[in-house]
Amino acid sequence: MPKRPFVRALLFGAGAALVILIFYVAPWRPAAPPAPQENRFNPAALAGPAPQLDAPYLASPGEVVDAMLGIARLRPEDFVIDLGSGDGRILIAAARSNGARGLGVDIDPARIAEAEANARAAGVTGLVSFRREDLFRTPLAQADILTLYLSQEVNLRLRPRILAQMRPGTRVVSHEFDMGDWRWDDRRRAGAANVYLWIVPARVAGNWTLTRNGRSVQLVLAQRYQQVTGTAGEARVEQGRVSGAGIRFITNLGQGRETFEGRVEGDTIVPTDAQAGWRAVRAG
Ligand SMILES: C[S@@+](CC[C@H](N)C(=O)[O-])C[C@H]1O[C@@H](n2cnc3c(N)ncnc32)[C@H](O)[C@@H]1O
């Protein structure tokens, strides 16, 4: 057949062209664009360098959150501040279980975004809010309950601010870490964890004038957290204790040792029993 040599030549030419294409042309071709990937854009990453954490992120387990809110005796009218709020679970639980309002602060913007998304999913955005802030800058006076899961060192740094800023009777709850020599008022176990409660004591140190039945003595009180010592005239103040706004001590005003039980209202201590006939007023 006269056509065969022509067909063979044609096939040979096509094969040679294919080899040239594979070995010479293909390596210089521009690389194929990468396959589209999942969108991992994180706007928080644009906010700056990684935040300096004073405590690492670890979420409190559900049973510990329940124990924290339980030991604090959470009520619907309470305003809760969670310092280092992580994914927002403590405040979200407080809002869902009791309708309590709250503010969470965290220095990590990723945590704030996560907490806000969780609050939206739980339908409690009307009750809780989260803001990016260094917890050492958060004003504390507004809280009825303060929740902490940080470290003992951070608790000790917060302690003077808690005692100076927070109203007497405010409940402070900490997951796992205590407050050094400020002894807790209550403690519970939750699984393997400790949950501590402190009641912020009224500030009573200083000079008072204690008056009963028209007779006054100078009451000089010293205070170490809940413990109160001092003198009433010549007598010693014994077994003195402050719990929130409440105060109780024993002293002798000349008729034997008596118990004085009252309530600190600003610059006055008024007796719990209105018939008790005594009161103390701050004397500068
Ligand atoms: C152990 S986690 C507790 C999270 C949450 N409160 C809980 O119990 O599930 C501590 C949190 O504190 C935050 N944190 C650490 N240092 C902080 C600081 N200086 N100011 C604000 N938040 C901080 C961390 O980002 C982290 O989310």
The ligand as a Tripos MOL2 file, in Angstrom:
@<TRIPOS>MOLECULE
LIG
   27    29     1     0     0
SMALL
NO_CHARGES

@<TRIPOS>ATOM
      1 C1         -8.2890   29.6630   82.6810 C.3       1 LIG1
      2 S1         -9.0960   30.6970   81.4850 S.3       1 LIG1
      3 C2        -10.7020   30.8900   82.2480 C.3       1 LIG1
      4 C3        -11.8310   30.9980   81.2460 C.3       1 LIG1
      5 C4        -13.2290   31.0630   81.8740 C.3       1 LIG1
      6 N1        -13.3230   32.0800   82.9070 N.3       1 LIG1
      7 C5        -13.6230   29.7270   82.4360 C.2       1 LIG1
      8 O1        -13.5660   29.5670   83.6910 O.co2     1 LIG1
      9 O2        -13.9790   28.8330   81.6530 O.co2     1 LIG1
     10 C6         -8.2710   32.2560   81.7600 C.3       1 LIG1
     11 C7         -8.6430   33.3320   80.7600 C.3       1 LIG1
     12 O3         -8.0240   34.5450   81.1830 O.3       1 LIG1
     13 C8         -7.6360   35.2750   80.0330 C.3       1 LIG1
     14 N2         -6.5850   36.2140   80.4530 N.ar      1 LIG1
     15 C9         -5.3170   35.9530   80.7860 C.ar      1 LIG1
     16 N3         -4.6730   37.0890   81.1420 N.ar      1 LIG1
     17 C10        -5.5700   38.0920   81.0540 C.ar      1 LIG1
     18 C11        -5.5190   39.4980   81.3050 C.ar      1 LIG1
     19 N4         -4.4230   40.1130   81.7500 N.pl3     1 LIG1
     20 N5         -6.6440   40.2210   81.1130 N.ar      1 LIG1
     21 C12        -7.7880   39.6220   80.6680 C.ar      1 LIG1
     22 N6         -7.8910   38.3040   80.3990 N.ar      1 LIG1
     23 C13        -6.7890   37.5390   80.6010 C.ar      1 LIG1
     24 C14        -7.1740   34.2000   79.0590 C.3       1 LIG1
     25 O4         -7.2180   34.6750   77.7310 O.3       1 LIG1
     26 C15        -8.1800   33.0800   79.3390 C.3       1 LIG1
     27 O5         -9.2760   33.1450   78.4620 O.3       1 LIG1
@<TRIPOS>BOND
     1     1     2 1
     2     2     3 1
     3     2    10 1
     4     3     4 1
     5     4     5 1
     6     5     6 1
     7     5     7 1
     8     7     8 2
     9     7     9 1
    10    10    11 1
    11    11    12 1
    12    11    26 1
    13    12    13 1
    14    13    14 1
    15    13    24 1
    16    14    15 ar
    17    14    23 ar
    18    15    16 ar
    19    16    17 ar
    20    17    18 ar
    21    17    23 ar
    22    18    19 1
    23    18    20 ar
    24    20    21 ar
    25    21    22 ar
    26    22    23 ar
    27    24    25 1
    28    24    26 1
    29    26    27 1
@<TRIPOS>SUBSTRUCTURE
     1 LIG1         1 GROUP 0 **** ****
